[in-house]
C-alpha cells in the first residue's frame, strides 16, 4: 500500500491523472471496504489535482443521496434524487459537466466559492450506488479529460 503520493506540480492535467491512477490503484489494492477506498480516492484527488472540493454522495434510499467521504469545506448532507447536479446525475445516470454552476437550473449551493462541477455516477454491478462530485473554484474547469480519467479511477474500485 502506498502511503505518500507523488505529486506532479508542473505537469498537464492529463499527465497528473496518468501519474495518479497507479498510485490510487496501490492505495485501494486488496481493500474491500468501500468507505475506506472512497476516503483515500477523495484525499488523493484533492491533494494531487488541487480541486476545491471532491467527494462522494451515496445512495441512502430510493430518492436520496447522503454525504460520504470527502475532502474540502463542509458540504450538504442530503440531496434528493433529481435535485442539483448530483441528484440530476444520479437520476439521469449520466456524467454532468457544469462550466458555471450558477447557470445550472436548481443548483444546490453548498459552498458559494464553487464555480464549476463534474459529477459521475458510481456503479457497482451495473447499479448506481452513489456519485463522485468534484467542484472547482474556477469557471469551466472540467472537460472530457476529467471525465475520462475520473471514470478510470472509479473503475478501479472492487
TIMIRO-540510 format. One record per residue: x, y, z of N, C-alpha, C, O in turn; residue number from 1. Coordinates in steps of 0.1 Angstrom, whole numbers. Layout:
# TIMIRO-540510
r nx->X | ny->Y | nz->Z | cax->X | cay->Y | caz->Z | cx->X | cy->Y | cz->Z | ox->X | oy->Y | oz->Z | nr->NUM .
...
//
This chain:
# TIMIRO-540510
r nx->8 | ny->-12 | nz->0 | cax->0 | cay->0 | caz->0 | cx->9 | cy->13 | cz->0 | ox->18 | oy->13 | oz->8 | nr->1 .
r nx->6 | ny->22 | nz->-8 | cax->13 | cay->35 | caz->-9 | cx->9 | cy->43 | cz->3 | ox->-3 | oy->43 | oz->7 | nr->2 .
r nx->18 | ny->51 | nz->9 | cax->15 | cay->59 | caz->20 | cx->16 | cy->74 | cz->16 | ox->10 | oy->83 | oz->23 | nr->3 .
r nx->24 | ny->77 | nz->6 | cax->26 | cay->91 | caz->2 | cx->23 | cy->91 | cz->-13 | ox->26 | oy->82 | oz->-21 | nr->4 .
r nx->18 | ny->102 | nz->-17 | cax->16 | cay->104 | caz->-32 | cx->27 | cy->112 | cz->-38 | ox->33 | oy->121 | oz->-31 | nr->5 .
r nx->30 | ny->109 | nz->-50 | cax->40 | cay->117 | caz->-58 | cx->32 | cy->126 | cz->-66 | ox->24 | oy->123 | oz->-74 | nr->6 .
r nx->33 | ny->139 | nz->-63 | cax->25 | cay->150 | caz->-69 | cx->33 | cy->156 | cz->-80 | ox->44 | oy->161 | oz->-78 | nr->7 .
r nx->27 | ny->157 | nz->-92 | cax->34 | cay->163 | caz->-103 | cx->28 | cy->178 | cz->-104 | ox->17 | oy->180 | oz->-110 | nr->8 .
r nx->35 | ny->187 | nz->-99 | cax->30 | cay->201 | caz->-99 | cx->32 | cy->208 | cz->-112 | ox->23 | oy->217 | oz->-116 | nr->9 .
r nx->41 | ny->205 | nz->-120 | cax->44 | cay->212 | caz->-133 | cx->39 | cy->204 | cz->-145 | ox->45 | oy->205 | oz->-156 | nr->10 .
r nx->30 | ny->195 | nz->-143 | cax->25 | cay->186 | caz->-154 | cx->11 | cy->191 | cz->-159 | ox->5 | oy->199 | oz->-153 | nr->11 .
r nx->8 | ny->186 | nz->-171 | cax->-5 | cay->189 | caz->-176 | cx->-16 | cy->181 | cz->-168 | ox->-12 | oy->172 | oz->-160 | nr->12 .
r nx->-28 | ny->185 | nz->-170 | cax->-39 | cay->178 | caz->-162 | cx->-39 | cy->163 | cz->-166 | ox->-40 | oy->155 | oz->-157 | nr->13 .
r nx->-37 | ny->160 | nz->-179 | cax->-37 | cay->146 | caz->-183 | cx->-25 | cy->138 | cz->-176 | ox->-27 | oy->127 | oz->-172 | nr->14 .
r nx->-14 | ny->144 | nz->-176 | cax->-2 | cay->138 | caz->-170 | cx->-4 | cy->136 | cz->-155 | ox->1 | oy->126 | oz->-150 | nr->15 .
r nx->-10 | ny->145 | nz->-149 | cax->-13 | cay->144 | caz->-134 | cx->-22 | cy->132 | cz->-132 | ox->-19 | oy->123 | oz->-123 | nr->16 .
r nx->-33 | ny->131 | nz->-140 | cax->-42 | cay->119 | caz->-139 | cx->-34 | cy->106 | cz->-141 | ox->-35 | oy->96 | oz->-134 | nr->17 .
r nx->-26 | ny->106 | nz->-152 | cax->-19 | cay->94 | caz->-156 | cx->-9 | cy->89 | cz->-145 | ox->-7 | oy->78 | oz->-142 | nr->18 .
r nx->-3 | ny->99 | nz->-138 | cax->6 | cay->96 | caz->-126 | cx->-2 | cy->92 | cz->-114 | ox->2 | oy->83 | oz->-106 | nr->19 .
r nx->-14 | ny->97 | nz->-113 | cax->-22 | cay->94 | caz->-101 | cx->-29 | cy->81 | cz->-101 | ox->-30 | oy->74 | oz->-91 | nr->20 .
r nx->-33 | ny->76 | nz->-113 | cax->-41 | cay->64 | caz->-114 | cx->-34 | cy->52 | cz->-108 | ox->-40 | oy->45 | oz->-100 | nr->21 .
r nx->-21 | ny->49 | nz->-111 | cax->-14 | cay->38 | caz->-105 | cx->-12 | cy->39 | cz->-90 | ox->-12 | oy->30 | oz->-82 | nr->22 .
r nx->-11 | ny->52 | nz->-85 | cax->-10 | cay->54 | caz->-71 | cx->-23 | cy->51 | cz->-64 | ox->-23 | oy->46 | oz->-53 | nr->23 .
r nx->-34 | ny->55 | nz->-70 | cax->-47 | cay->52 | caz->-64 | cx->-49 | cy->37 | cz->-64 | ox->-54 | oy->31 | oz->-54 | nr->24 .
r nx->-45 | ny->31 | nz->-75 | cax->-46 | cay->16 | caz->-75 | cx->-39 | cy->10 | cz->-64 | ox->-44 | oy->0 | oz->-58 | nr->25 .
r nx->-27 | ny->15 | nz->-60 | cax->-19 | cay->10 | caz->-49 | cx->-26 | cy->13 | cz->-36 | ox->-26 | oy->4 | oz->-27 | nr->26 .
r nx->-33 | ny->24 | nz->-35 | cax->-40 | cay->28 | caz->-22 | cx->-51 | cy->18 | cz->-19 | ox->-54 | oy->15 | oz->-8 | nr->27 .
r nx->-58 | ny->14 | nz->-29 | cax->-71 | cay->6 | caz->-27 | cx->-68 | cy->-9 | cz->-30 | ox->-78 | oy->-17 | oz->-29 | nr->28 .
r nx->-56 | ny->-12 | nz->-34 | cax->-53 | cay->-26 | caz->-37 | cx->-57 | cy->-35 | cz->-25 | ox->-53 | oy->-33 | oz->-14 | nr->29 .
r nx->-65 | ny->-45 | nz->-28 | cax->-69 | cay->-56 | caz->-18 | cx->-78 | cy->-50 | cz->-7 | ox->-81 | oy->-58 | oz->2 | nr->30 .
r nx->-82 | ny->-38 | nz->-7 | cax->-91 | cay->-33 | caz->3 | cx->-105 | cy->-34 | cz->-2 | ox->-108 | oy->-28 | oz->-13 | nr->31 .
r nx->-113 | ny->-41 | nz->5 | cax->-127 | cay->-43 | caz->0 | cx->-137 | cy->-33 | cz->6 | ox->-148 | oy->-32 | oz->2 | nr->32 .
r nx->-133 | ny->-26 | nz->17 | cax->-142 | cay->-16 | caz->23 | cx->-144 | cy->-4 | cz->14 | ox->-135 | oy->3 | oz->12 | nr->33 .
r nx->-157 | ny->-2 | nz->10 | cax->-160 | cay->9 | caz->1 | cx->-157 | cy->23 | cz->7 | ox->-151 | oy->31 | oz->1 | nr->34 .
r nx->-160 | ny->25 | nz->20 | cax->-158 | cay->38 | caz->26 | cx->-143 | cy->41 | cz->27 | ox->-139 | oy->52 | oz->24 | nr->35 .
r nx->-135 | ny->31 | nz->31 | cax->-121 | cay->33 | caz->31 | cx->-115 | cy->37 | cz->18 | ox->-107 | oy->46 | oz->16 | nr->36 .
r nx->-120 | ny->30 | nz->7 | cax->-115 | cay->33 | caz->-6 | cx->-119 | cy->47 | cz->-11 | ox->-112 | oy->54 | oz->-17 | nr->37 .
r nx->-132 | ny->50 | nz->-9 | cax->-137 | cay->63 | caz->-13 | cx->-130 | cy->75 | cz->-5 | ox->-127 | oy->85 | oz->-11 | nr->38 .
r nx->-127 | ny->72 | nz->7 | cax->-119 | cay->82 | caz->15 | cx->-105 | cy->85 | cz->9 | ox->-101 | oy->96 | oz->8 | nr->39 .
r nx->-98 | ny->74 | nz->6 | cax->-85 | cay->75 | caz->0 | cx->-85 | cy->82 | cz->-14 | ox->-77 | oy->89 | oz->-17 | nr->40 .
r nx->-95 | ny->78 | nz->-22 | cax->-97 | cay->84 | caz->-35 | cx->-99 | cy->99 | cz->-34 | ox->-93 | oy->107 | oz->-41 | nr->41 .
r nx->-108 | ny->103 | nz->-25 | cax->-111 | cay->117 | caz->-23 | cx->-98 | cy->125 | cz->-19 | ox->-96 | oy->135 | oz->-24 | nr->42 .
r nx->-91 | ny->119 | nz->-9 | cax->-79 | cay->126 | caz->-5 | cx->-68 | cy->127 | cz->-16 | ox->-62 | oy->137 | oz->-17 | nr->43 .
r nx->-67 | ny->116 | nz->-23 | cax->-57 | cay->116 | caz->-34 | cx->-60 | cy->126 | cz->-45 | ox->-52 | oy->133 | oz->-50 | nr->44 .
r nx->-73 | ny->126 | nz->-49 | cax->-77 | cay->136 | caz->-59 | cx->-76 | cy->150 | cz->-54 | ox->-71 | oy->159 | oz->-62 | nr->45 .
r nx->-79 | ny->153 | nz->-42 | cax->-78 | cay->167 | caz->-37 | cx->-63 | cy->171 | cz->-36 | ox->-60 | oy->182 | oz->-41 | nr->46 .
r nx->-55 | ny->162 | nz->-31 | cax->-41 | cay->165 | caz->-30 | cx->-34 | cy->167 | cz->-43 | ox->-26 | oy->176 | oz->-46 | nr->47 .
r nx->-36 | ny->157 | nz->-52 | cax->-29 | cay->157 | caz->-65 | cx->-34 | cy->167 | cz->-75 | ox->-26 | oy->173 | oz->-83 | nr->48 .
r nx->-47 | ny->169 | nz->-75 | cax->-53 | cay->177 | caz->-86 | cx->-56 | cy->192 | cz->-81 | ox->-59 | oy->200 | oz->-89 | nr->49 .
r nx->-56 | ny->194 | nz->-68 | cax->-59 | cay->207 | caz->-63 | cx->-73 | cy->211 | cz->-64 | ox->-76 | oy->223 | oz->-65 | nr->50 .
r nx->-83 | ny->202 | nz->-64 | cax->-97 | cay->205 | caz->-65 | cx->-101 | cy->213 | cz->-53 | ox->-96 | oy->211 | oz->-42 | nr->51 .
r nx->-112 | ny->221 | nz->-55 | cax->-117 | cay->229 | caz->-44 | cx->-125 | cy->219 | cz->-34 | ox->-123 | oy->220 | oz->-22 | nr->52 .
r nx->-132 | ny->210 | nz->-40 | cax->-140 | cay->200 | caz->-32 | cx->-141 | cy->187 | cz->-40 | ox->-143 | oy->188 | oz->-52 | nr->53 .
r nx->-139 | ny->176 | nz->-33 | cax->-140 | cay->163 | caz->-40 | cx->-146 | cy->153 | cz->-30 | ox->-141 | oy->152 | oz->-19 | nr->54 .
r nx->-156 | ny->146 | nz->-34 | cax->-161 | cay->136 | caz->-25 | cx->-172 | cy->128 | cz->-32 | ox->-175 | oy->129 | oz->-44 | nr->55 .
r nx->-178 | ny->120 | nz->-23 | cax->-189 | cay->111 | caz->-28 | cx->-202 | cy->113 | cz->-20 | ox->-202 | oy->116 | oz->-8 | nr->56 .
r nx->-213 | ny->112 | nz->-28 | cax->-226 | cay->111 | caz->-22 | cx->-231 | cy->97 | cz->-25 | ox->-230 | oy->92 | oz->-36 | nr->57 .
r nx->-236 | ny->90 | nz->-15 | cax->-240 | cay->76 | caz->-16 | cx->-255 | cy->75 | cz->-15 | ox->-262 | oy->82 | oz->-8 | nr->58 .
r nx->-261 | ny->65 | nz->-23 | cax->-275 | cay->63 | caz->-23 | cx->-279 | cy->58 | cz->-9 | ox->-273 | oy->48 | oz->-4 | nr->59 .
r nx->-288 | ny->65 | nz->-3 | cax->-292 | cay->62 | caz->11 | cx->-307 | cy->56 | cz->11 | ox->-310 | oy->49 | oz->20 | nr->60 .
r nx->-314 | ny->60 | nz->1 | cax->-328 | cay->55 | caz->0 | cx->-331 | cy->56 | cz->-15 | ox->-322 | oy->60 | oz->-23 | nr->61 .
r nx->-343 | ny->52 | nz->-19 | cax->-346 | cay->52 | caz->-34 | cx->-347 | cy->66 | cz->-39 | ox->-347 | oy->68 | oz->-51 | nr->62 .
r nx->-347 | ny->76 | nz->-30 | cax->-348 | cay->90 | caz->-35 | cx->-339 | cy->100 | cz->-29 | ox->-341 | oy->112 | oz->-30 | nr->63 .
r nx->-328 | ny->95 | nz->-22 | cax->-319 | cay->104 | caz->-15 | cx->-305 | cy->99 | cz->-15 | ox->-302 | oy->88 | oz->-12 | nr->64 .
r nx->-296 | ny->109 | nz->-17 | cax->-282 | cay->107 | caz->-15 | cx->-278 | cy->112 | cz->-2 | ox->-283 | oy->122 | oz->3 | nr->65 .
r nx->-268 | ny->106 | nz->5 | cax->-262 | cay->111 | caz->17 | cx->-247 | cy->113 | cz->15 | ox->-241 | oy->106 | oz->8 | nr->66 .
r nx->-242 | ny->123 | nz->22 | cax->-228 | cay->127 | caz->21 | cx->-219 | cy->115 | cz->25 | ox->-222 | oy->109 | oz->36 | nr->67 .
r nx->-209 | ny->112 | nz->17 | cax->-200 | cay->102 | caz->20 | cx->-186 | cy->108 | cz->22 | ox->-185 | oy->120 | oz->25 | nr->68 .
r nx->-175 | ny->100 | nz->21 | cax->-162 | cay->105 | caz->23 | cx->-159 | cy->117 | cz->13 | ox->-163 | oy->116 | oz->1 | nr->69 .
r nx->-152 | ny->127 | nz->18 | cax->-149 | cay->139 | caz->10 | cx->-137 | cy->146 | cz->16 | ox->-133 | oy->144 | oz->27 | nr->70 .
r nx->-132 | ny->155 | nz->8 | cax->-122 | cay->165 | caz->12 | cx->-126 | cy->179 | cz->7 | ox->-130 | oy->181 | oz->-4 | nr->71 .
r nx->-125 | ny->188 | nz->16 | cax->-128 | cay->202 | caz->13 | cx->-137 | cy->208 | cz->24 | ox->-138 | oy->202 | oz->35 | nr->72 .
r nx->-143 | ny->219 | nz->21 | cax->-152 | cay->226 | caz->31 | cx->-164 | cy->217 | cz->34 | ox->-168 | oy->208 | oz->26 | nr->73 .
r nx->-170 | ny->220 | nz->45 | cax->-182 | cay->212 | caz->49 | cx->-192 | cy->213 | cz->37 | ox->-192 | oy->222 | oz->29 | nr->74 .
r nx->-201 | ny->203 | nz->37 | cax->-209 | cay->201 | caz->25 | cx->-224 | cy->198 | cz->29 | ox->-227 | oy->195 | oz->41 | nr->75 .
r nx->-233 | ny->199 | nz->19 | cax->-247 | cay->195 | caz->21 | cx->-247 | cy->180 | cz->25 | ox->-239 | oy->172 | oz->20 | nr->76 .
r nx->-255 | ny->177 | nz->35 | cax->-256 | cay->163 | caz->40 | cx->-264 | cy->154 | cz->31 | ox->-261 | oy->142 | oz->29 | nr->77 .
r nx->-276 | ny->159 | nz->26 | cax->-285 | cay->151 | caz->19 | cx->-290 | cy->158 | cz->6 | ox->-292 | oy->170 | oz->6 | nr->78 .
r nx->-291 | ny->150 | nz->-5 | cax->-295 | cay->156 | caz->-18 | cx->-306 | cy->146 | cz->-23 | ox->-304 | oy->134 | oz->-24 | nr->79 .
r nx->-317 | ny->152 | nz->-27 | cax->-328 | cay->144 | caz->-33 | cx->-325 | cy->140 | cz->-47 | ox->-318 | oy->148 | oz->-54 | nr->80 .
r nx->-330 | ny->129 | nz->-51 | cax->-329 | cay->125 | caz->-65 | cx->-335 | cy->135 | cz->-74 | ox->-346 | oy->140 | oz->-72 | nr->81 .
r nx->-327 | ny->139 | nz->-84 | cax->-332 | cay->149 | caz->-94 | cx->-329 | cy->163 | cz->-90 | ox->-331 | oy->172 | oz->-98 | nr->82 .
r nx->-323 | ny->165 | nz->-78 | cax->-321 | cay->179 | caz->-74 | cx->-306 | cy->182 | cz->-75 | ox->-297 | oy->174 | oz->-72 | nr->83 .
r nx->-303 | ny->194 | nz->-79 | cax->-289 | cay->198 | caz->-80 | cx->-281 | cy->190 | cz->-91 | ox->-287 | oy->182 | oz->-98 | nr->84 .
r nx->-269 | ny->192 | nz->-92 | cax->-260 | cay->185 | caz->-101 | cx->-259 | cy->170 | cz->-97 | ox->-260 | oy->161 | oz->-106 | nr->85 .
r nx->-257 | ny->167 | nz->-85 | cax->-255 | cay->154 | caz->-80 | cx->-268 | cy->146 | cz->-82 | ox->-268 | oy->135 | oz->-87 | nr->86 .
r nx->-279 | ny->151 | nz->-77 | cax->-292 | cay->144 | caz->-78 | cx->-296 | cy->142 | cz->-93 | ox->-302 | oy->132 | oz->-96 | nr->87 .
r nx->-293 | ny->152 | nz->-101 | cax->-296 | cay->151 | caz->-116 | cx->-287 | cy->140 | cz->-122 | ox->-292 | oy->133 | oz->-131 | nr->88 .
r nx->-274 | ny->140 | nz->-119 | cax->-266 | cay->129 | caz->-125 | cx->-271 | cy->115 | cz->-121 | ox->-271 | oy->106 | oz->-129 | nr->89 .
r nx->-275 | ny->114 | nz->-109 | cax->-280 | cay->101 | caz->-104 | cx->-293 | cy->98 | cz->-111 | ox->-294 | oy->86 | oz->-116 | nr->90 .
r nx->-302 | ny->107 | nz->-112 | cax->-315 | cay->104 | caz->-118 | cx->-313 | cy->101 | cz->-133 | ox->-320 | oy->92 | oz->-138 | nr->91 .
r nx->-304 | ny->108 | nz->-140 | cax->-302 | cay->106 | caz->-154 | cx->-292 | cy->95 | cz->-158 | ox->-292 | oy->90 | oz->-169 | nr->92 .
r nx->-285 | ny->90 | nz->-147 | cax->-274 | cay->80 | caz->-149 | cx->-265 | cy->85 | cz->-160 | ox->-262 | oy->79 | oz->-170 | nr->93 .
r nx->-260 | ny->97 | nz->-158 | cax->-252 | cay->104 | caz->-168 | cx->-241 | cy->113 | cz->-161 | ox->-244 | oy->119 | oz->-151 | nr->94 .
r nx->-230 | ny->114 | nz->-167 | cax->-219 | cay->123 | caz->-163 | cx->-224 | cy->137 | cz->-166 | ox->-229 | oy->140 | oz->-177 | nr->95 .
r nx->-223 | ny->146 | nz->-157 | cax->-227 | cay->160 | caz->-159 | cx->-214 | cy->169 | cz->-157 | ox->-208 | oy->169 | oz->-146 | nr->96 .
r nx->-211 | ny->177 | nz->-167 | cax->-201 | cay->187 | caz->-166 | cx->-207 | cy->200 | cz->-166 | ox->-214 | oy->204 | oz->-176 | nr->97 .
r nx->-206 | ny->208 | nz->-156 | cax->-212 | cay->221 | caz->-155 | cx->-202 | cy->232 | cz->-154 | ox->-195 | oy->234 | oz->-144 | nr->98 .
r nx->-200 | ny->240 | nz->-165 | cax->-190 | cay->250 | caz->-166 | cx->-192 | cy->262 | cz->-156 | ox->-183 | oy->268 | oz->-151 | nr->99 .
r nx->-205 | ny->265 | nz->-153 | cax->-209 | cay->275 | caz->-144 | cx->-221 | cy->271 | cz->-136 | ox->-232 | oy->270 | oz->-141 | nr->100 .
r nx->-218 | ny->268 | nz->-123 | cax->-229 | cay->262 | caz->-115 | cx->-241 | cy->272 | cz->-113 | ox->-252 | oy->268 | oz->-111 | nr->101 .
r nx->-238 | ny->285 | nz->-114 | cax->-249 | cay->295 | caz->-113 | cx->-259 | cy->294 | cz->-124 | ox->-270 | oy->300 | oz->-123 | nr->102 .
r nx->-255 | ny->288 | nz->-135 | cax->-264 | cay->287 | caz->-147 | cx->-270 | cy->273 | cz->-148 | ox->-278 | oy->270 | oz->-157 | nr->103 .
r nx->-268 | ny->264 | nz->-138 | cax->-274 | cay->251 | caz->-137 | cx->-288 | cy->252 | cz->-130 | ox->-288 | oy->256 | oz->-118 | nr->104 .
r nx->-299 | ny->249 | nz->-137 | cax->-312 | cay->250 | caz->-130 | cx->-313 | cy->242 | cz->-118 | ox->-310 | oy->230 | oz->-118 | nr->105 .
r nx->-316 | ny->248 | nz->-106 | cax->-317 | cay->241 | caz->-94 | cx->-304 | cy->237 | cz->-87 | ox->-304 | oy->229 | oz->-78 | nr->106 .
r nx->-293 | ny->244 | nz->-91 | cax->-281 | cay->241 | caz->-84 | cx->-282 | cy->243 | cz->-69 | ox->-288 | oy->253 | oz->-65 | nr->107 .
r nx->-276 | ny->234 | nz->-62 | cax->-276 | cay->235 | caz->-47 | cx->-262 | cy->240 | cz->-43 | ox->-252 | oy->234 | oz->-45 | nr->108 .
r nx->-263 | ny->252 | nz->-38 | cax->-250 | cay->259 | caz->-34 | cx->-246 | cy->255 | cz->-20 | ox->-249 | oy->262 | oz->-10 | nr->109 .
r nx->-238 | ny->244 | nz->-19 | cax->-233 | cay->240 | caz->-6 | cx->-221 | cy->249 | cz->-2 | ox->-219 | oy->252 | oz->10 | nr->110 .
r nx->-214 | ny->254 | nz->-12 | cax->-203 | cay->263 | caz->-9 | cx->-203 | cy->274 | cz->-20 | ox->-202 | oy->271 | oz->-32 | nr->111 .
r nx->-204 | ny->287 | nz->-16 | cax->-205 | cay->298 | caz->-25 | cx->-193 | cy->299 | cz->-34 | ox->-193 | oy->305 | oz->-45 | nr->112 .
r nx->-181 | ny->294 | nz->-30 | cax->-169 | cay->295 | caz->-38 | cx->-169 | cy->286 | cz->-49 | ox->-160 | oy->287 | oz->-58 | nr->113 .
r nx->-178 | ny->276 | nz->-50 | cax->-178 | cay->266 | caz->-61 | cx->-183 | cy->273 | cz->-73 | ox->-193 | oy->280 | oz->-73 | nr->114 .
r nx->-175 | ny->272 | nz->-84 | cax->-179 | cay->278 | caz->-97 | cx->-182 | cy->268 | cz->-108 | ox->-191 | oy->271 | oz->-117 | nr->115 .
r nx->-176 | ny->257 | nz->-108 | cax->-178 | cay->247 | caz->-119 | cx->-178 | cy->233 | cz->-112 | ox->-173 | oy->231 | oz->-101 | nr->116 .
r nx->-183 | ny->223 | nz->-119 | cax->-185 | cay->210 | caz->-112 | cx->-186 | cy->199 | cz->-123 | ox->-190 | oy->201 | oz->-134 | nr->117 .
r nx->-181 | ny->187 | nz->-119 | cax->-183 | cay->175 | caz->-126 | cx->-188 | cy->164 | cz->-117 | ox->-183 | oy->163 | oz->-106 | nr->118 .
r nx->-198 | ny->157 | nz->-121 | cax->-204 | cay->146 | caz->-113 | cx->-205 | cy->133 | cz->-122 | ox->-210 | oy->134 | oz->-133 | nr->119 .
r nx->-200 | ny->122 | nz->-116 | cax->-201 | cay->110 | caz->-123 | cx->-208 | cy->99 | cz->-115 | ox->-206 | oy->98 | oz->-103 | nr->120 .
r nx->-217 | ny->92 | nz->-121 | cax->-224 | cay->81 | caz->-113 | cx->-213 | cy->70 | cz->-109 | ox->-204 | oy->67 | oz->-117 | nr->121 .
r nx->-215 | ny->65 | nz->-97 | cax->-207 | cay->55 | caz->-92 | cx->-215 | cy->42 | cz->-92 | ox->-226 | oy->41 | oz->-85 | nr->122 .
r nx->-211 | ny->32 | nz->-99 | cax->-219 | cay->20 | caz->-101 | cx->-211 | cy->7 | cz->-95 | ox->-199 | oy->6 | oz->-95 | nr->123 .
r nx->-220 | ny->-2 | nz->-90 | cax->-215 | cay->-15 | caz->-86 | cx->-224 | cy->-25 | cz->-92 | ox->-236 | oy->-25 | oz->-89 | nr->124 .
r nx->-219 | ny->-35 | nz->-100 | cax->-227 | cay->-45 | caz->-106 | cx->-238 | cy->-38 | cz->-115 | ox->-249 | oy->-43 | oz->-115 | nr->125 .
r nx->-235 | ny->-27 | nz->-121 | cax->-244 | cay->-20 | caz->-130 | cx->-255 | cy->-12 | cz->-123 | ox->-263 | oy->-5 | oz->-130 | nr->126 .
r nx->-255 | ny->-11 | nz->-110 | cax->-264 | cay->-3 | caz->-103 | cx->-257 | cy->9 | cz->-97 | ox->-246 | oy->8 | oz->-91 | nr->127 .
r nx->-264 | ny->21 | nz->-98 | cax->-258 | cay->33 | caz->-92 | cx->-259 | cy->32 | cz->-77 | ox->-269 | oy->30 | oz->-71 | nr->128 .
r nx->-247 | ny->33 | nz->-70 | cax->-246 | cay->33 | caz->-56 | cx->-243 | cy->47 | cz->-50 | ox->-243 | oy->49 | oz->-38 | nr->129 .
r nx->-240 | ny->56 | nz->-59 | cax->-236 | cay->70 | caz->-55 | cx->-231 | cy->78 | cz->-66 | ox->-232 | oy->74 | oz->-78 | nr->130 .
r nx->-225 | ny->89 | nz->-63 | cax->-219 | cay->98 | caz->-73 | cx->-206 | cy->103 | cz->-68 | ox->-204 | oy->105 | oz->-56 | nr->131 .
r nx->-196 | ny->105 | nz->-77 | cax->-184 | cay->113 | caz->-74 | cx->-187 | cy->127 | cz->-78 | ox->-191 | oy->130 | oz->-89 | nr->132 .
r nx->-185 | ny->136 | nz->-69 | cax->-187 | cay->150 | caz->-71 | cx->-174 | cy->158 | cz->-69 | ox->-168 | oy->157 | oz->-59 | nr->133 .
r nx->-171 | ny->166 | nz->-80 | cax->-158 | cay->173 | caz->-79 | cx->-162 | cy->188 | cz->-83 | ox->-168 | oy->191 | oz->-93 | nr->134 .
r nx->-158 | ny->197 | nz->-74 | cax->-160 | cay->211 | caz->-76 | cx->-147 | cy->219 | cz->-77 | ox->-137 | oy->215 | oz->-72 | nr->135 .
r nx->-148 | ny->230 | nz->-85 | cax->-137 | cay->239 | caz->-87 | cx->-141 | cy->253 | cz->-83 | ox->-153 | oy->256 | oz->-85 | nr->136 .
r nx->-132 | ny->261 | nz->-79 | cax->-134 | cay->275 | caz->-76 | cx->-131 | cy->283 | cz->-88 | ox->-131 | oy->296 | oz->-87 | nr->137 .
r nx->-130 | ny->276 | nz->-100 | cax->-128 | cay->283 | caz->-113 | cx->-139 | cy->280 | cz->-122 | ox->-144 | oy->268 | oz->-122 | nr->138 .
r nx->-143 | ny->289 | nz->-131 | cax->-153 | cay->286 | caz->-141 | cx->-147 | cy->277 | cz->-152 | ox->-135 | oy->277 | oz->-154 | nr->139 .
r nx->-155 | ny->268 | nz->-158 | cax->-151 | cay->260 | caz->-169 | cx->-139 | cy->252 | cz->-166 | ox->-130 | oy->251 | oz->-175 | nr->140 .
r nx->-138 | ny->246 | nz->-155 | cax->-125 | cay->239 | caz->-151 | cx->-125 | cy->224 | cz->-155 | ox->-115 | oy->218 | oz->-154 | nr->141 .
r nx->-136 | ny->219 | nz->-159 | cax->-137 | cay->205 | caz->-162 | cx->-141 | cy->202 | cz->-176 | ox->-148 | oy->210 | oz->-183 | nr->142 .
r nx->-136 | ny->191 | nz->-182 | cax->-138 | cay->188 | caz->-196 | cx->-137 | cy->172 | cz->-197 | ox->-138 | oy->165 | oz->-188 | nr->143 .
r nx->-136 | ny->168 | nz->-210 | cax->-136 | cay->154 | caz->-213 | cx->-124 | cy->147 | cz->-207 | ox->-125 | oy->135 | oz->-204 | nr->144 .
r nx->-113 | ny->154 | nz->-205 | cax->-101 | cay->147 | caz->-199 | cx->-105 | cy->143 | cz->-185 | ox->-101 | oy->132 | oz->-181 | nr->145 .
r nx->-111 | ny->152 | nz->-177 | cax->-115 | cay->149 | caz->-164 | cx->-125 | cy->137 | cz->-164 | ox->-123 | oy->128 | oz->-156 | nr->146 .
r nx->-135 | ny->138 | nz->-173 | cax->-144 | cay->127 | caz->-174 | cx->-138 | cy->114 | cz->-176 | ox->-141 | oy->104 | oz->-169 | nr->147 .
r nx->-129 | ny->113 | nz->-186 | cax->-122 | cay->101 | caz->-189 | cx->-114 | cy->95 | cz->-177 | ox->-116 | oy->83 | oz->-174 | nr->148 .
r nx->-106 | ny->103 | nz->-171 | cax->-97 | cay->98 | caz->-160 | cx->-104 | cy->96 | cz->-147 | ox->-101 | oy->87 | oz->-140 | nr->149 .
r nx->-114 | ny->104 | nz->-144 | cax->-122 | cay->102 | caz->-132 | cx->-130 | cy->89 | cz->-133 | ox->-131 | oy->81 | oz->-124 | nr->150 .
r nx->-135 | ny->86 | nz->-145 | cax->-141 | cay->73 | caz->-148 | cx->-132 | cy->61 | cz->-146 | ox->-135 | oy->51 | oz->-140 | nr->151 .
r nx->-120 | ny->63 | nz->-151 | cax->-109 | cay->53 | caz->-150 | cx->-107 | cy->50 | cz->-135 | ox->-104 | oy->39 | oz->-131 | nr->152 .
r nx->-106 | ny->61 | nz->-127 | cax->-104 | cay->59 | caz->-112 | cx->-116 | cy->52 | cz->-106 | ox->-114 | oy->43 | oz->-98 | nr->153 .
r nx->-128 | ny->55 | nz->-110 | cax->-140 | cay->48 | caz->-104 | cx->-140 | cy->34 | cz->-108 | ox->-144 | oy->25 | oz->-100 | nr->154 .
r nx->-135 | ny->31 | nz->-120 | cax->-134 | cay->17 | caz->-125 | cx->-124 | cy->8 | cz->-117 | ox->-124 | oy->-4 | oz->-118 | nr->155 .
r nx->-115 | ny->15 | nz->-109 | cax->-106 | cay->7 | caz->-101 | cx->-112 | cy->1 | cz->-89 | ox->-107 | oy->-8 | oz->-83 | nr->156 .
r nx->-124 | ny->6 | nz->-85 | cax->-130 | cay->1 | caz->-73 | cx->-134 | cy->-13 | cz->-74 | ox->-139 | oy->-17 | oz->-85 | nr->157 .
r nx->-132 | ny->-21 | nz->-64 | cax->-136 | cay->-35 | caz->-64 | cx->-151 | cy->-37 | cz->-64 | ox->-156 | oy->-48 | oz->-65 | nr->158 .
//
